[in-house]
Amino acid sequence: MNYYELIYLKKTLKNKLIGSRIGQAVSPYKNYIEFFVRSSEDPFRLCFSSAPGNIALFTDSHRGAKKSNTIDFFEQIYDVEITDVSIPETDRWFYIHFEDGSRLSFRLFSNRANVFLSKEGKIIEVFKEYDEPGDEPAEPQELDLLEVEEDISRKSTKNKLTALNPMLPRQNLQELISIHELDESGVDELKKFVEDICDEMENRAVFRLLENGETTLLSEETLPLKTEKRFDGVDELILYRYKTYSRTQRLKQRKSSLVKSLKRKVKRTESGLQNLHQADKGLERAEKYEKWGHILMANAHLGNVNDEEIEVDDLYDEGKKVKIPLKQDLDIAGNAQRYYKKSSSAERSYEEAMNRIPIMEAEKEQAEKFLEEAKSITNLWEFQDWEEEYKDELKEFRDQGSSNDNEEQLPFHTLEIQGYPVWIGKNAKSNDTLVQKAHKEDVWMHARKVAGSHLVIRMGNDKGMPPKSVLLEAASYAAYNSKARGSKLAPVIITKKKYVRKPKGSPPGAVLVDKEEVEMVTPKKPAK
């Protein structure tokens, strides 16, 4: 609840509460208390939610109080006439005053929202144990709005606005900044803007539910966002917001996991496509290796020169020499065969890249389509119907990056590298669990010939490899989480998880690797 809603709530409740009496106050469930009010007209309930994220004070229709599993509160004010209601000038408190001099104080902010009864400057009874009977009631803060002593010129526009008026509602501030181009405004211009919108909220409020699910007291002229619903008054707005909060939260929770996976998929395919579009460099390497193979075969009669490189005539550039690196344990013909294989491998990689590009472009396009649709849905039931309609297609994206397990509950460390989820084992038992949960196409790493943590880059069902930069960064983390941590350079095994197996009866953390590549990296501590 914001301060400007309280201004209108005070006007509404002043008419309903003065002269009335509270017959009972009970808490039927956690973080919620309701006061049964007897008035000269129809009885009603004054309801207060202290739940973090859903703090609300509103009236609702009368019904019988729950009889079982409830506790009565504030019995000292039962049947005592209410004489006034009030709010402080610059804070989110709401007070109900009684004929006997006692006062109910509602603190409508922070994760310590509460209601307590006080009299003669001492707290008598509390709803939540954030406050203590016998203590003096907390005083509301007194602020000089629009008067800021500190230099706010270097603050962001949003922080400048809230510094000028800490009571300013935070919802839709960024939209207001964008719509009114406030980033270009000076402090004096921002003061005038804050004065104008606060005057509008205080004196000419329009109670609106926006299409984005937020509520506002600003008109469509000031905040031109589409109106989903209009309310007759602030009480109706607060009641609606309170009752729909749980559905909104369920929608957010349901959407967030899928949206995160879709964003990750888009980022990964973009990165992958960027690398694939550079595959022609591999073709250049293939041509170079093939030429070297031919040149070496022309010089095969030299046998084994037992050197790191050889300098011979370049058959493809008459009159020039070419230096070709050699493997010393192979003769010239053997090195020629090695370059033929490297050329063939580079050509295959190029062909695979060319075949992979249209597939990844289609995957990216579909992920972007689903992401846009998911973000646009604002209704829980509509989202559930959409999920059901595309259940099979979405299954692939849900698998990207994580299993259905709650990442926070996984028995190993989790982080991300350029959008790729990464798991790092904590100990031998954790390493076993990591290998067991990993997908066969995930990339597995371990520092070579030393004890350490297993590391996995999550690939879902992607048969490719992440960009080289991702592999090297992950490898540096694997090296850091091993006995090689203090080395300047450490060898790290990199392979697909499908080539890693756990022999029956082997000790925790022990595995066999059937196929591997090794990268030399500098151990690096993962960023938190």
WOPEKA-V202488 format. One record per backbone hydrogen bond with DSSP energy under -0.5 kcal/mol. NH is the residue of the N-H (numbers start at 1). CO is the residue of the C=O. E is the energy in kcal/mol with one decimal. If there is no record, write none. Layout:
[[NH,CO,E] [NH,CO,E]]
This chain:
[[3,167,-0.5] [5,2,-0.5] [6,2,-1.4] [7,3,-1.3] [8,4,-1.1] [9,5,-2.5] [10,6,-2.7] [11,7,-1.3] [12,8,-2.3] [13,9,-3.0] [14,10,-2.1] [15,11,-1.1] [16,12,-1.1] [17,13,-3.2] [18,14,-1.5] [19,82,-3.1] [20,17,-2.8] [21,38,-2.4] [22,77,-0.6] [22,80,-0.6] [23,21,-0.5] [23,36,-3.4] [24,36,-0.9] [26,34,-2.0] [27,71,-0.9] [28,26,-0.6] [29,32,-0.6] [32,29,-1.2] [33,48,-2.4] [34,26,-2.7] [35,46,-3.0] [36,24,-3.2] [36,34,-0.5] [37,35,-0.8] [37,44,-3.0] [38,21,-3.5] [39,37,-0.6] [44,37,-1.7] [45,60,-2.7] [46,35,-2.8] [47,45,-0.6] [47,58,-3.3] [48,33,-2.7] [49,56,-2.8] [50,31,-2.1] [50,48,-0.5] [51,31,-0.7] [54,51,-2.5] [56,49,-1.8] [58,47,-2.2] [60,45,-2.4] [62,43,-0.7] [73,25,-2.9] [77,74,-1.6] [78,75,-1.4] [79,22,-2.6] [80,77,-1.9] [82,20,-2.6] [83,97,-2.1] [84,97,-1.2] [86,95,-2.0] [91,88,-0.5] [93,91,-1.3] [94,106,-1.6] [95,86,-3.1] [96,104,-2.2] [97,84,-3.0] [98,102,-2.3] [99,81,-2.6] [101,98,-2.0] [103,118,-2.5] [104,96,-2.7] [105,103,-0.5] [105,116,-2.8] [106,94,-2.8] [106,104,-0.5] [107,105,-0.6] [107,114,-3.4] [108,92,-2.2] [108,106,-0.8] [113,110,-0.8] [114,107,-1.1] [116,105,-1.8] [117,125,-2.9] [118,103,-2.4] [119,122,-2.4] [120,101,-0.5] [122,119,-1.2] [123,135,-2.9] [124,117,-3.5] [125,117,-1.5] [127,115,-1.9] [131,128,-1.1] [134,123,-2.9] [135,132,-2.0] [143,141,-0.6] [145,143,-1.0] [146,164,-3.4] [147,144,-1.8] [148,146,-0.6] [149,147,-0.5] [152,150,-0.7] [155,152,-1.5] [160,156,-2.2] [161,157,-2.2] [162,158,-2.0] [163,159,-1.6] [164,160,-2.0] [165,161,-1.7] [168,165,-2.1] [173,170,-1.8] [176,172,-2.1] [177,173,-2.5] [178,174,-2.1] [179,175,-3.1] [180,176,-2.4] [181,178,-0.9] [182,177,-2.3] [184,181,-1.0] [185,182,-1.9] [190,186,-2.2] [191,187,-2.3] [192,188,-2.0] [193,189,-2.1] [194,190,-2.7] [195,191,-2.7] [196,192,-2.2] [197,193,-2.4] [198,194,-2.3] [199,195,-2.2] [200,196,-2.0] [201,197,-2.5] [202,198,-2.3] [203,199,-2.2] [204,200,-2.5] [206,217,-2.4] [208,206,-1.0] [208,216,-2.5] [209,229,-3.1] [210,208,-0.5] [210,214,-3.4] [211,226,-2.3] [213,210,-2.0] [216,208,-2.1] [223,219,-2.9] [225,223,-2.7] [228,209,-3.1] [229,209,-1.8] [231,207,-2.6] [237,233,-1.7] [238,234,-2.8] [239,235,-2.3] [240,236,-2.3] [241,237,-2.5] [242,238,-2.6] [243,239,-2.4] [244,240,-2.0] [245,241,-0.9] [245,242,-0.5] [246,242,-0.5] [248,244,-2.5] [249,245,-2.9] [250,246,-2.3] [251,247,-2.2] [252,248,-2.5] [253,249,-2.8] [254,250,-2.4] [255,251,-2.7] [256,252,-2.8] [257,253,-1.1] [258,254,-0.8] [259,255,-3.3] [260,256,-2.4] [261,257,-1.9] [262,258,-2.7] [263,259,-2.6] [264,260,-2.2] [265,261,-2.3] [266,262,-2.5] [267,263,-2.5] [268,264,-2.5] [269,265,-2.6] [270,266,-2.3] [271,267,-2.1] [272,268,-2.9] [273,269,-3.0] [274,270,-2.0] [275,271,-1.7] [276,272,-2.5] [277,273,-2.5] [278,275,-1.1] [279,276,-2.0] [281,278,-1.6] [282,279,-1.2] [283,279,-1.2] [284,280,-1.9] [285,281,-1.9] [286,282,-2.2] [287,283,-2.1] [288,284,-2.1] [289,285,-3.1] [290,286,-2.2] [291,287,-2.2] [292,288,-2.4] [293,289,-2.4] [294,290,-2.3] [295,291,-2.8] [296,292,-2.7] [297,293,-2.4] [298,294,-1.9] [299,295,-0.7] [299,296,-0.9] [300,297,-1.4] [302,299,-2.0] [303,300,-2.0] [305,303,-0.7] [310,324,-2.0] [312,310,-0.6] [312,322,-2.1] [314,320,-3.0] [315,313,-0.8] [317,314,-1.3] [320,317,-1.9] [322,312,-2.6] [324,310,-2.6] [326,308,-3.2] [328,326,-0.6] [330,327,-1.9] [332,303,-2.8] [335,331,-2.5] [336,332,-2.1] [337,333,-2.2] [338,334,-1.9] [339,335,-2.1] [340,336,-2.0] [341,337,-2.2] [342,338,-2.2] [343,339,-2.4] [344,340,-2.5] [345,341,-2.7] [346,342,-2.4] [347,343,-2.3] [348,344,-2.2] [349,345,-2.4] [350,346,-2.0] [351,347,-2.5] [352,348,-2.9] [353,349,-2.3] [354,350,-2.5] [355,351,-2.1] [356,352,-2.0] [357,353,-1.9] [358,354,-0.7] [359,355,-0.6] [360,356,-2.8] [361,357,-2.5] [362,358,-1.8] [363,359,-2.1] [364,360,-2.6] [365,361,-2.2] [366,362,-2.3] [367,363,-2.5] [368,364,-2.6] [369,365,-2.0] [370,366,-2.6] [371,367,-2.5] [372,368,-2.3] [373,369,-2.2] [374,370,-2.9] [375,371,-2.3] [376,372,-1.3] [377,373,-0.9] [377,374,-0.7] [383,379,-2.3] [384,380,-2.3] [385,381,-2.2] [386,382,-2.3] [387,383,-2.6] [388,384,-2.1] [389,385,-2.3] [390,386,-1.8] [391,388,-1.1] [394,390,-2.9] [395,391,-1.3] [396,392,-0.7] [396,393,-0.6] [397,393,-0.7] [398,394,-2.5] [399,395,-1.5] [400,397,-0.8] [401,399,-0.5] [407,405,-0.5] [409,406,-1.7] [410,406,-0.6] [410,407,-1.3] [413,424,-2.3] [415,422,-1.9] [417,420,-2.3] [420,417,-2.2] [421,419,-0.6] [422,415,-3.2] [423,456,-2.7] [424,413,-2.3] [425,454,-2.7] [426,411,-0.5] [431,427,-2.7] [432,428,-1.9] [433,429,-2.0] [434,430,-2.5] [435,431,-2.3] [436,432,-2.2] [437,433,-2.4] [438,434,-1.6] [442,439,-1.9] [443,457,-2.2] [444,442,-0.5] [444,495,-3.5] [445,455,-2.8] [446,493,-1.4] [448,491,-2.8] [450,447,-0.9] [453,481,-3.1] [455,445,-2.2] [456,423,-2.5] [457,443,-2.8] [458,421,-2.8] [458,456,-0.6] [462,459,-2.4] [463,461,-0.5] [470,467,-0.7] [471,467,-2.0] [472,468,-2.7] [473,469,-1.9] [474,470,-2.6] [475,471,-2.6] [476,472,-2.0] [477,473,-1.4] [478,474,-2.2] [479,475,-2.4] [480,476,-1.9] [481,477,-2.1] [482,479,-0.8] [482,480,-0.8] [483,451,-2.5] [485,482,-1.4] [487,484,-2.0] [490,521,-2.8] [492,519,-2.3] [493,446,-3.0] [494,517,-3.1] [495,444,-2.2] [497,442,-3.0] [498,440,-1.8] [499,496,-1.9] [500,497,-2.0] [501,512,-2.6] [503,501,-0.7] [506,503,-1.9] [510,507,-2.0] [512,501,-2.9] [514,499,-2.9] [514,512,-0.5] [517,494,-1.9] [519,492,-2.2] [521,490,-2.4] [521,519,-0.6] [523,487,-0.5] [523,521,-0.6] [524,476,-2.2]]
